[in-house]
Amino acid sequence: MDRKNILNSVYNDFFGEKTVKEIINGSEDLLKQGDLLTKEIEHLEAAERDLKNTAAALNAETFGNIGNTDVPDAASLAPDASGETEVKEEVKAEEKTEEKPEKDPMEELNELVGLDKLKKDVEELTNLMRLNKLRKERGMKSVDISKHLVFSGNPGTGKTTVARILAKLYKQEGILSKGQLVEVDRSGLVAGYVGQTAIKTQEKIQEAMGGILFIDEAYSLVKEGQDYGQEAIDTILKAMEDNREDFVVIVAGYPDLMQTFINSNPGLRSRFNKYFFFEDYSPEELKKIFDIYLKKNEYTLSDEARQIVDKHIEEMVANKDSNFANAREVRNYFEKIINRQASRVVTLKDATNDEIGLITPDDLKFGDEVFRWAFIGTGTLANFVGDELAKSEKHDIAAVYSHTPEKCKAFADKYQAKAYSSAKEAITASDVDGVYIVTPHNSHYEYAKLALELKKPVLLEKPFTVKASETKELFELAKEKDTYIVEAMWTWFADVANYVKFWYDCGLFGKITKVHVDYRCDGRNYAARVTDPQKAGGAILDIGVYALTYLYRIFGKPESMICEGRLANEIDEGEEITLTFKNDIKASCSICCVDPEFKEQVIIEGTNASVVVPVFHYANEVTLKRVGEDDITVKADGSYLNEFTRVAGEIKKGLKTSEYVPPKATIEVMELIDECRKQMNLVYPFEK
């Protein structure tokens, strides 16, 4: 039996013979209609071509004296006052104005600040392509050169700008037919369902055909487990193979991660073998970039303002962290300056052009303003934080309240602050910009609610509250009062922890095989809040919150959790917690607040890499150990000062929720703590 009869037999059994005949007949009818439609389209296209040819010939014959085949406008043929028809021979000068020719791409590249080595690399690549093209034209053998490139470098180093110039350069040299640049990232290529990613990626490829497809943060396409990033990569690789002559791909991102991305796939390694590295800008180069913004927008600096700007840029570079965005930082700084300058200049009467464009030291004071804090609480932790803030000229403790007057006065004297007899007075003091609440756990809710009611921004120590319902209520109140509040979870204001999350999101660990967290210490002689049940003491709220937050922020909310606690003296002295996350990732936590031996670490192991983070809740350094590749080590500031500086920055920006610790994270971690307490049957005396 042939294939057709076998199929008919199968379909007859499944659908019924009558239905199959109807389907076949319907298909044949559709095919016939399709043939007729195709013929009709071909006929119309031929008629259109004939019509265009006839029109062109007629135009040339009738209006040949004008020198083109365009039909003149109606006004040029309108009768004049004497009834005669006048053909206008004069054309307005502006109608003949030629477009200004585009600047030569190499000239445009050379005008960029810095990037000296990269400019030389681009010139060498261009010369090689020119020679290759010449050899082809003369029938000589040419070298097969890959036009696809890897751009590696930190943010704000000009990767996108150079890619745009390269697109123009490739078009000018005849390497590409159109020379457009299409910018995408993972979200522009990857969809959420099987098959959709290929379609989405193919649309971007077609848009970039004849030009360059620029994929920023390309390493995010490589992830472990069920992910559609690989589908995008496969689609792009096929397009690169099928369209060698008129399609270029540039992938860009952080240096180490781009190397990992290229090594993740043999197809990527074979097609991307040319690397352009974008170095961070020096202070002098960033000053030149600032001057470009000045000139472009017609501003000038007074001599005093010049000194302040130069010093600020030098400090920016000296204190840069992993988030430093180079030229982007300078642009943001410039925009802040002109916004403040505008507020000053509009008050001037009959201001001259010079005054309108002049930037003075008064317009730069925002960078030197001190953020003034009200401290609610004066215990051990408050003193630790106070000592850190005293090291900075950017922070000042202006107001203090404690329910113990003697402690309040002593703390205020230590930090040259003013002691108040009530929390409300300290919070509403005219020289207070934000409120730091560092009281025992059970009073967090009370003082945070008071500050929000008074519309003062709040930095609230962990744990945010004793239970999730109170946490939700505070965030709802903050929204109602349009006031900023954030959990003082300094772990997530430190870049070390954020790097671990970043590495996981990029799939650098491979398949996760082990996750374990230890946080064991002896809090009995540390602070009363740790062991006093009336103050919601115990392990889960005081230190367990760090472990659960760390795991939550990396892996998301767990699908299940088992908590086995050890209760004594009306508190939980410790617990063993097992969590299961999506992709069957399992994690274990060992928590104890009465252990004589201190132990704190996070361990994450995978098939491709592993990490051990000691003292994880404020770590200053971490190393990702990779299988068969170089390790990645990052260092960052994990101090209280870093946390306070970033919170103050968010408040100054006018943010109402934090970009570092979003409300959802705080709420869902508190829900995990509620679940642990429920499983341990932990109820504090004041809740009974």
Secondary structure, DSSP 8 states (H G I E B T S, - for coil): --HHHHHHHHHHHHH-HHHHHHHHHHHHHHHHHHHHHHHHHHHHHHHHHHHHHHHHHHHHHHSGGGTSS----GGGGSB-TTS-B-------HHHH--------HHHHHHTSSS-HHHHHHHHHHHHHHHHHHHHHHTT---------EEEEE-TTSSHHHHHHHHHHHHHHTTSSSS--EEEE-HHHH--SSTTHHHHHHHHHHHHHTTSEEEEETGGGG--SSS-SHHHHHHHHHHHHHHTTTS-EEEEEE-HHHHHHHHHT-HHHHHH---EEEE----HHHHHHHHHHHHHHTT-EE-HHHHHHHHHHHHHHHHT--TT--THHHHHHHHHHHHHHHHHHHTTSTT--HHHHHEE-GGGGGGGG--EEEEEE--SHHHHHHHHHHTT-SSEEEEEEE-SSHHHHHHHHHHTT-EE-SSHHHHHT-TT--EEEE-S-GGGHHHHHHHHHHTT--EEEESSSSSSHHHHHHHHHHHHHHT--EEEE-GGGGSHHHHHHHHHHHTTTT-SEEEEEEEEEEE-TTT-HHHH-GGGT-SHIIIIIHHHHHHHHHHH-S-SEEEEEEEEETTEEEEEEEEEEEGGGEEEEEEEESEEEEEEEEEEEEESSEEEEEETGGG-SEEEEEETTS--EEEE---SHHHHHHHHHHHHHHT-SS-SSS-HHHHHHHHHHHHHHHHHHT---GGG-
